[in-house]
Amino acid sequence: MNEGNTFYTNKQRKIKGEDEMIEDVKKVLDTIRPNLQADGGDVELVEVGEDGVVKVKLVGACGHCPMSTMTLKMGIERTLKEKVPGVKEVISV
């Protein structure tokens, strides 16, 4: 269903406008960031696509850590999907 800039999924969850979604993603990343920084890493937001794909860059220790995929999918992606309606996937670039 599409009403202007308001979109609904099959579950009728409201997906916010693109600017609001970017701000929500930034806020959630800010809550995750201290955990990454404690291990010498960090995350940078690269892009939030209209298709719900969030592109991030893992930096510092996270950039080359063998557990970075687990951090990305089970930490960052899971948290963003739970807290920001419309996020479908998080990928590292």
C-alpha positions in Angstrom: 0.0 0.0 0.0 1.4 3.4 -0.9 0.0 6.7 0.2 2.4 9.5 -0.8 5.6 8.9 1.2 3.9 6.5 3.6 4.5 2.8 2.9 3.1 -0.3 4.6 4.4 -3.9 4.6 2.1 -6.9 4.6 2.0 -6.6 8.4 0.9 -3.0 8.0 4.0 -1.7 9.8 4.6 1.9 8.8 7.8 2.6 7.1 8.9 6.2 7.7 10.1 8.7 5.1 13.7 8.3 4.0 15.0 11.2 6.1 13.3 9.9 9.2 14.6 6.4 8.6 18.2 7.6 8.2 17.9 9.4 11.5 16.5 6.3 13.2 19.3 4.2 11.8 21.9 6.7 13.1 20.3 6.7 16.5 20.4 2.9 16.7 24.0 2.8 15.5 24.9 5.2 18.2 23.6 2.8 20.8 25.6 -0.1 19.3 28.8 1.9 18.8 30.1 1.8 22.4 30.2 -2.0 22.3 32.3 -1.9 19.1 34.6 0.8 20.4 35.3 -1.2 23.5 36.9 -3.8 21.2 38.8 -1.2 19.2 36.3 -1.0 16.3 33.5 1.2 15.0 30.8 1.4 12.4 30.1 4.1 9.8 26.8 4.6 8.1 27.4 4.7 4.3 23.8 4.6 2.9 20.2 3.8 3.7 18.5 2.7 0.5 14.9 3.1 -0.4 14.8 -0.7 -0.6 15.5 -1.0 3.1 19.2 -2.1 2.6 21.5 -0.3 5.0 25.2 -0.1 3.9 27.8 0.3 6.7 31.5 0.2 6.9 33.2 -1.6 9.8 36.4 0.2 10.7 39.2 -0.2 13.2 39.5 -3.7 14.7 36.1 -4.6 13.3 37.3 -4.0 9.7 39.4 -7.1 9.6 38.2 -9.2 12.5 37.3 -12.8 11.6 34.0 -12.3 13.6 33.0 -9.2 11.7 30.3 -11.1 9.7 28.7 -12.3 13.0 28.9 -8.7 14.4 27.3 -7.4 11.3 24.4 -9.9 11.0 23.7 -11.0 14.5 24.5 -7.6 16.2 24.0 -4.7 13.9 21.5 -6.1 11.4 19.3 -7.8 14.1 19.2 -4.7 16.2 18.3 -2.4 13.3 15.6 -4.7 12.1 14.1 -4.8 15.5 14.2 -1.1 16.1 13.8 0.5 12.7 10.7 -0.5 10.6 11.7 -0.9 7.0 15.2 -2.2 7.4 15.5 -5.4 5.4 19.2 -6.1 5.4 22.5 -4.6 6.5 25.6 -5.1 4.3 29.2 -4.1 4.8 30.9 -2.1 2.0 
